[in-house]
């Protein structure tokens, strides 16, 4: 009974078949499009790896330079104090060492991220010119 209903459902179904040369041409276009996408993905992956390497070097160098400046920055931050005389609160002094390390880390990361973005944009632009 179930089989009869399924047979009735598909009894009027007659799909149109395209000629083999039309099918092959469409298949060839699709394969070419897939190949173009594959090549673009490989190029993007290569550019991303180069940009990551450049960003890592820039972040490392920024960290080294800022670490060498650490004594100056921590000394400057230790001199900062906040006082509110109208509230009769004694002056609050900061431990500049911790804040200096936080600043060093944040600045290094920001330099690395921005370097990645700039390097990736430059690599994309140079590839477009090369075409």
N, C-alpha and C positions, 0 to 999 in steps of 0.2 A: 504494500500500500504506500509506504513512504517512498519506495523506489519509483513508483508510477508518478507520484507528484513531482519528484525531481526530474524525471524524464519529460514530463509535460512542460515543466518550467524551461528546460533547455531545448525543447523541440524546435522552436522558432529561431534559435540562435545560430546565425551563420555569419561568422566574422569575415570581413573582407581582407583578402590577402594582397599585400602590395607585391609588385614585381621584385625579383631578387636583386636587380641592379639598384633600385630605389632603396631597398633595405640596406644593401652594402654601402651605398653612399652615405646614408644617415649614420650607420655604424662607424664608418671611417671618420666622419666629422666629430662624432662623439669621442672617439678614441684620441683624435688630435686635440680636442678640448681638454681631455683628461691629462694628456702629456704636457700641455701648456701649464696647467695648474700644478702639476708635479714639479716642473722646472721652476716655477715661481716660488713654490714652497721651499725648495732646496736653496734657492738664492736668498730668500728671506731668512732661513735658518742660518746660513753662512754669515749674512750681514749682522744678525743678532748676536752670534758668537763673537764676532770681531768687536761689536759695540760693547758687549759685556767685558771683554778683556781690556778695552780702553778705559771703561768706567772703573774696573777694579784697580788698575794702575793709578788712575787719578784719585780715587778714594784712599788708596794706600799712601800716596804721596801727601795728600792733604792731612791724613792722620799723623804722618811723621812730622810734617812741618808744624802742625798745631801742638803736637807733643813737645817739640823743642821750645815752643812758645809758652808751654804750660806754667813755668815759674812766674812769668810776667802776668799772665791772665789770672792765676790764682792769687797772686799778691794784690792785683788791682781789685779783684772781687772781695778779698778779705777786708779791704779798706771801706767797703760799702756798709753802711749801717742805716737803719730806719728808726726814726724817733718821731713820736707824736706827743709833743709837749702839752697840747691842750687836753689830752686824755690822761695825762699823768702816768704814762707807760714808760718804763725804762727803755733805752735804745736797744734794738734788736740787731745783733751782728750775725753775719753769715759765715759759714765755713766755705771759703772760696775753692777749696780743693775739689769737693764733690761737684759743685756747679761748673768748674772749669772742665772736668772730665765729661760732663753731660754736654757742654757746649762743643767740646772736641768731637764727640761722637755724632752729634746732630749735624754739625757743619760738614764732617767727612761724608756722612750718608747723603746729605743734600748735594754735595759736589759730585759724588758718584752717580746719583740718579740723574742730575742735569747733564752730566757728561755722557751718560748712556743715551739720553734723548737727542742731544746734539750730534753725537757720533752716528746714531742710526739715521737721523735726518740727512746728514752729509753723505753717508754711504748710499742712501736711496737716491739722492740727487745726482751723485756721480754715476750711478748705474743708468739713470734716465738719460744723462748726457752721452753715455757710452753706446747707447742703442743706435 
